[in-house]
């Protein structure tokens, strides 16, 4: 599906936001590792979430769901034998599933998206799993991946954090279930520490105990633990809502967004601080963000590793700022559904934006007068790219056409509907 995003002067209204995709996937995995029945309230509904639920069902979890909740009876550390699992186009799902797969003698994670997830690396995680007696076969660390497990054991394990924090999170979910204690050492630094803190938050809620160093590079995990069946409540999603906030910020808007916890552990909460630094009039109180966009923005500099999934939305806002903005420490954006640096910058240039890139930076020379737009641009199968390009289209003189925009459903199926509810004109083509 292609969409035409028309230029707007303002957005106005109140929005009940998307639920957190990251918390939903973690709660689902924690509930599946429990032996009783858990309830997950306000789960995110997206293609990624459906992939996780489908695979957990295949592994023996029993799920009953409606629009408000998922009731899940888990399998503990005894998943049902299965030959194949399809994680869709979800990197986190593929990696997190390696935790329950470690208890199976043989299972293959298939490659349904060779041009997207099929290109993403998992080798560092596979090497770590080998240290705890889980052998794998893969295509140079990429899907398809066949797991030969059945007898994972605790002990010392090393995992690189240089590319993705999801490798570490997978081990943190797996090792409490092993008979012996585990000691996890992170090498090469750690990207996206905020996402690891979310994992630790979920594990603590599930009754799992472990000791973490202050820098999150060393963990002692007691073995022989059990996940507790319990009730979880999913918070609002900062990564997806970041694009809505950016859209409101670049227009003459009056937008209120609820369920945005001021104390959230989601790193993407930084979108609020960045928009403030850019001069956007907003308040954040009582779990509500209220943006009165004035379309006059200042340039910023930001360490993108603090809020990986909000960087593209920040860049989209910076396209219309006065001065040069710099988003640094973002190399891991190259290893997502697409290369979110080169591919995204290529599409921004087509729209008329002035952007540069280095290996780990996006540099934006702002155009307060706007950009011409009026072209068709590619989504590169990436939901974050689609959302950020939509922000640009809303302020572009002649709007934008975004090809394959249906891939936004990977994380935020309601994205276009939510913007329309605020007055945006976004038409299918």
N, C-alpha and C positions, 0 to 999 in steps of 0.2 A: 504494500500500500504506500503510495506517495501522498504527501500532504502539502497544501499551499498555506503558508503562514503569512497573513497580511499585516501590514504596518498598523500599529495602534497608537493612540495618544495616552490611554490610561487603562489600568485594571482596577476593579473595585469589587469588594465583597468579602465574605468570610469563608474560610476553607477548613474542613476537617481533613487533616492530611493523611497521606499514606502511612501505614504501619511499617515499622522497621524491618527491612528484608534481612539485615544481618542478625538481628536478635531472633527473628522467626526461625531462621535456619539453625541457629545454635540451640534454641529451645526444643526444636524438633529432634535434633540429635541427642540432646540430654534426655528427653523423654523416652526416646527409643532405647537408650542404654539402661533405663530403669526397668525393673521387673513388674511394676504395677501400672496403674492408670493415671496419667497426667492430663491436665486441661491447659490449653494455651489460648488465652483470650486476646481478641483483636489481632489475629495473625495477618501478616501481609499476604495478599493474593497476587501472584505473579508467575511468570513462566519458571523462574528459578525455584520458587517455593513449590510449585507443582512437581518439578523434577525431583526435589528432595522427598516430597511426600510419596511420589510414585515409587522411588527406589526403596524407601523404608518399608513400604507395603510389601515389595518384592522380597525384602529381607525378613519378613514375618511380623512387622508391627501391624497392629489393628487400629485403623483411624476412622473416626466418625466425625464429620465436620458440617458446619453451617456457616453463615456469613459472619457470625460473631465469635466462634470458637472452634477448636479442634480438640477432640478427646482421643488420646493416644495411649494404647496399651503396648508397652515395650517388650523387647526380647532380651534385655540385659546384655550378657556377653555370649549369647547363644543365638545368633541370627540364623534364619532358615537358609539352607543351602540353595544357591541359585547360580546359574551359569553366566548370565549377563546382566549388567546394570547399565541404564542409559541416563547419564547426568544432564542430557540436553546440552545447552551452551553455557553451563554454569561452572566456572572454575572452582568456586568455593565448595559447591556440592560435590564435584569430582574428588577434591582433596579430602573433604571431611568424611566422605564415604569410605575412604581407605581405613578409617578407624574400625568400623564394624567388619569390613572385609578382611581385616587381619586375622579374624577368628575363623575364616572359612578356608578349606583346603585349596579351592581354586575358583576364582570368579574373574570375569573380564569386564572392565569399564570400557564401553564401546565409544566410537568416535562418530557422532552424528553431525558435527559441524567442523569439517576439516579445514575450512577457511577462517575459522575463528578460534574456538576452544582447542581445535586440533593443532594449533600452532603454539599454544601456551605451554611453558615448561613446568615439569613436575619432578625433574631428576633429583634435585636436592632432597626432596621429601622421600623419594624412593630409596636413596642411599641411606637416609636415616632409618627407615623401616628395616633395611637389611641388618642394621646393628642390633635389632631386637628380634631377629629370627623370622622376619617376614620377607620372603624372596619375591621379586617381581620381574616381569618381562614387559618391555615397552619399546616404542619407536623412538630411541634416543631421548628417553625421558618424557615423551609426549604420548597422548592417547593414540591407539588403544593401549590399556595397561591391564595385564593379567597378574593377579595376586595369588601367590602360593603361600598361604598362611596356615592357620589352624593351631599353631603353638607359639604365639608371641611370648617373649619373656622380658622381664624387667632388666635393669642394669643401666650402664652409662650409654648415653646416646648423644650424638652431635648433629645439629641441624643448622643449615645456613638460613639466616634471616635477611640476606641481601636482596632477594628478589620479591619474596612475599612472606607476610606474617602468617598466612594460612597454613604453611607447613608446620610451624610451631603449634598453632591451635589444634591441628589434627592430632599431634602427639599428646597434647594436654588432655584431649578428650579420651584418648586410648589408654595411656599408661596407668591411670588409677585402677583400671580393671585387671591389670596383670598381677600375677601372684607375688612377685618380688617388687621391692622398691625400685624406682627409676630416678636417675639424675640426668637432666637435660641441659646441655650446654649449647648456647646459640653462638654461631660463628659468623663473621663477616658483618657484624652490626645487625640491626633489626629495623625493618621498614614497618610503618603503620602500627606503632605501639598502641595507639588507641583501640585498634581492633583486637589486640591481645587482651587489653583490659576488659573489653566486652566479653571475651571468652572466659576470663577469670571470674567476672561477675556472674555469668550463667553457671559456671561450675560451682561457685560458692552457694548459689541458690539451690543447686541440685544436691547439696550436702557433701561435695567433694572437697577434701583438704589437701593443700600443698603449700610449700614454701617457695616464694619467688624473691629473687634479689631485686633491689630497688631499680636497677637498670633493665630488668626483665631479660637478662641474658643468662640466667642460671636458675634452675628449678629443681627442687627435691619433691618427688611425688611418691607418697606411701602407696604400696601395692595393696591388693585385697580389698579395695573399697567397692561400695555399691552406690549407684545413683538412686536418689530418693524420688519416688513419684510425688508430684505436687502440682500446684496451680501456678502458672506463669501469666504475666500481663505484658504484652508487647507495647513498647512506647512508640511515639510518632517517629517517622523516618527523616533524619536530617539530610542524608545524601540525596534522596529524590526531591525533597522539599527545597533544597538549596537552589534548584533551577527555578522554582516558582518564586522564591525570594528575589533572585537575581532579575527575573522578568519584571517584578513589581518595582525593583530599584531603578531600572533604566527608563521607566515611564512615569508619567504623572499619575500616581496610583494612591489608593487607600485600601490596603489589603490586611486582613487579620487572619492569622493561622494559629489554630489551637493545638493542644497536645504536644507542645514543644518544650520539654523539660529543660529548665535553665541549668540543672546540674547533670545533664546527660553525659555519659561516658563516650558517646559517639564523637569521634574527633571532628566530624563534619559540622558539629555545632559551631565551629569557628567561622562559618559563613556569616553569622550574626555580627561577630567582631570585625570581620573584614569589611562588610557593608558599612558598618559604623565608621571605620577608618576612611572609607571612600566618601564619606559625607552624607550618607543616606539617613534621613530622619526616621528613626525607628525606636520602639520600646520593646523590651522583653521582660514580661512580668506575669506572674500567675499562670505560667505555662502557655502564654500567648505571645506571639511575635506580631507587632503592628507596624507595618511599613507604610510611610507616606512618601512615596517616591517623588523626587523633584527633577529627575533626569540630569542633574548636575553632579558629576562624580569626579573624585580625585584619584590619582594613581596610587598604587600600593606595592609593597614588596611582601612576599609571604612564603614561608617554608611549607611547601605543598605536602610534605610527608606527614604533617600534622592532620591533614584532612583530605586524604587521597581522592575520595569519591565526590568531593565538592570543588575540586580545582577547576574543572572545565566550566562549571557555572560561574566561578569567580572570574575566569578568563573572559567569558562572554560579557560580563558586566564591565570589565576593564577595557573592552573594545571601544566603549563610549566615554571613557574617563579622560580627563585633562592630564596629559603627561604620559610618561612611560612606566608601565607596571612590569614587575618581574616576579615570576613564580618559579622558585628554585627547589632543588632536592626532589625532583619529580621523575627520576628515571624509571621508577617502577610503573609509571603510566604506559610505558612502551610494551608491557607484558600483560595487557588486558585483552578485552575482546578484539581490539585492534591496537595499533600503535597510536595511543591517544595523544602523542606529541606530534609526530609527523603527519599522520592522517588528519587530525583535527586542524592543525595549522594550514594544511593544504586547502581544506574546505573554507576556512575563514578567509583566506586570501581570495578565493573565488567570489566571496560575498563583498569584497572590497576592504576587509580589515588589514591592518598593517601589523604583522606578527613575524617574529623570528624564533628560532629554536637553537638550543645547543643539546648536547647529550642529555642533560638533566635540568634544562630550563625552558620555560616559555616566556618570551619577552613580547609585550604588547605596547605598541605606540598608539595611544588612544586617539579616537576621532570623535570629539564631542559633538561635531556637526552631524554625525551619523555615517552610515555606509550605504552604498547604492543598492546592493542586493540585486533582485531581479533575475536570479540565476537558479538553476537546479543543482543541488549539491548532494553528495553521497553520505549515507549514514555509516558505512563500513560495518554493518551488523552490530553497532554498538549503541546501547541504550543511553549511556551518558553523553555521547556525541550528539545524539538526536535531541536530547533535552537542552543541551547548551546551544546548539544551532537554532533551536526554536526561540531562545531568548534573543539571539541576534536578529532573527527574522522579524520579531515583533517591533524592532526599532529601525530595521532597514527601510530605506526610502521606497523600494518597490517590493518589499517582502522577500520571501524565499520559498522555493520548493525543495522539500527534503525527500529524497528517494528512500524507499524501503523503511519508512518511518514506523511500520508495525513492530519493528524490533524493540521499540520502547517498552513493549509488554514484558520484556525480560525481567524488569524490576518494577515498572510503574504503569500498569495497563490503563489506569484512569488519568494519565498525565494530560492528554489533550482535552478530555472532558472537564477536568478540574480547571484548566485555563479558560475554556469556554464559559464555565460558570462564573468566571471573573470578568467576562466581557470580550475575551480574545476571539478573533475570527480565524479559525483553522479549518480548512476544507479538504476533504479527500479528493484526490485527482486520479 
